[in-house]
């Protein structure tokens, strides 16, 4: 291999592998949310998982304002955040109507790819920041789709 090709190949490899490491470093701290509720109150301080820039920014790119508001504000019944492999998954639903109106959110802590599942009665919609919902591991898909399971 010529020196010129090496000069191009090495930076490309660093860029490819470095971006995954950067995403993991940037998102690794989110693991501390596992087991907590998306809205956490300690005294007068309220911290919102969906308000974190690492979560809020991709959601605003992925969803319409109406869908984003449903997920983060109107669906106020929250299940604890669950760590499933490399994913953090969250389930929320509309108060007094969890059976018919619910949503799930998952983020890959290594890549930053986000997924949202929204359900209103029998109408189910999936959103993915990259790829498709079928790219999610089966256990994450099942968790997001079954609000009865905590």
C-alpha positions in Angstrom: 0.0 0.0 0.0 1.4 3.4 -0.9 2.1 6.1 1.6 -0.6 8.3 0.0 -3.3 5.7 0.5 -2.2 5.2 4.1 -2.5 8.9 4.7 -6.1 8.7 3.5 -7.1 5.4 5.1 -5.8 6.1 8.7 -7.8 9.3 9.2 -10.9 7.6 7.7 -10.6 4.7 10.1 -10.1 7.1 13.0 -13.2 9.0 12.0 -15.4 5.9 11.7 -14.3 4.4 15.1 -13.9 7.7 16.8 -17.5 8.8 16.1 -18.9 5.8 18.0 -16.5 6.5 20.9 -17.6 10.1 21.0 -21.3 9.1 21.0 -20.7 6.6 23.8 -18.7 9.2 25.9 -21.4 11.8 25.2 -24.3 9.4 26.1 -22.7 7.1 28.7 -23.8 9.3 31.6 -27.4 8.6 30.7 -27.1 5.1 32.2 -27.5 6.8 35.6 -31.2 7.3 34.6 -31.8 3.6 34.6 -34.4 2.7 37.3 -35.5 6.4 37.7 -38.6 8.0 36.4 -38.4 10.4 33.4 -39.5 13.2 35.7 -37.6 13.3 38.9 -38.4 15.6 41.7 -36.0 16.3 44.6 -37.3 19.0 46.9 -38.0 22.0 44.7 -35.8 20.8 41.9 -37.4 18.9 39.0 -35.2 17.2 36.4 -36.7 15.9 33.2 -35.1 13.1 31.2 -36.8 14.4 28.0 -35.5 17.9 28.7 -31.8 16.8 28.5 -30.2 18.2 25.4 -29.0 14.7 24.4 -32.6 13.5 24.4 -34.6 16.7 23.5 -32.6 17.7 20.4 -32.9 14.3 18.5 -36.6 14.1 19.5 -37.3 17.6 18.0 -35.6 16.5 14.8 -37.5 13.2 14.7 -41.1 14.1 15.7 -43.5 16.9 14.8 -44.1 19.4 17.6 -47.5 17.8 18.3 -46.0 14.3 18.7 -43.1 15.6 20.7 -45.6 17.3 23.1 -47.6 14.1 23.4 -44.5 12.1 24.3 -42.9 14.5 26.7 -45.8 16.4 28.2 -49.3 15.0 27.7 -48.4 11.4 28.4 -47.7 12.1 32.0 -48.0 8.5 33.4 -44.4 7.3 33.4 -42.7 3.9 33.9 -39.2 3.8 35.2 -36.4 4.1 32.6 -35.1 0.7 31.8 -31.6 -0.3 30.6 -31.9 -3.1 28.0 -28.4 -3.9 26.6 -27.1 -0.8 25.0 -30.5 0.9 25.0 -32.3 3.1 27.5 -36.1 2.6 27.1 -38.9 4.7 28.4 -42.7 4.1 28.4 -45.3 6.8 29.0 -49.1 7.0 28.6 -52.0 9.4 28.9 -53.5 9.5 32.4 -56.6 7.4 32.9 -56.1 6.0 29.4 -52.9 3.9 29.3 -54.6 1.1 27.4 -55.4 3.3 24.4 -52.8 6.1 24.3 -49.2 5.3 25.0 -45.7 5.9 23.7 -42.2 4.4 24.0 -38.8 5.9 23.5 -35.4 4.2 23.2 -31.9 5.5 22.6 -28.9 3.5 21.7 -26.2 4.7 24.1 -23.4 3.7 21.7 -24.7 5.4 18.5 -27.3 7.9 19.7 -29.9 6.5 17.3 -33.4 7.1 18.8 -36.7 5.3 18.3 -40.2 6.3 19.2 -43.3 4.2 19.2 -46.7 6.0 19.5 -50.0 4.3 19.8 -53.5 5.7 19.8 -56.0 2.9 20.1 -55.1 0.5 17.2 -53.0 3.0 15.2 -49.3 2.4 15.9 -46.6 4.6 14.4 -42.8 4.1 14.7 -40.1 6.7 14.2 -36.4 6.2 13.9 -33.6 8.7 13.6 -31.7 6.2 11.5 -32.9 3.0 9.9 -36.2 1.5 10.9 -37.9 0.2 14.0 -37.1 -3.4 13.0 -33.4 -2.5 13.6 -34.2 -2.4 17.3 -33.4 -5.6 19.2 -36.6 -7.7 19.7 -36.5 -7.3 23.5 -36.5 -3.5 23.2 -39.3 -3.5 20.6 -41.4 -5.8 22.9 -40.8 -3.7 26.0 -41.8 -0.4 24.2 -44.9 -2.1 22.8 -46.3 -3.5 26.1 -47.2 -0.9 28.6 -48.4 -3.6 31.0 -44.8 -4.8 31.5 -42.7 -2.5 33.8 
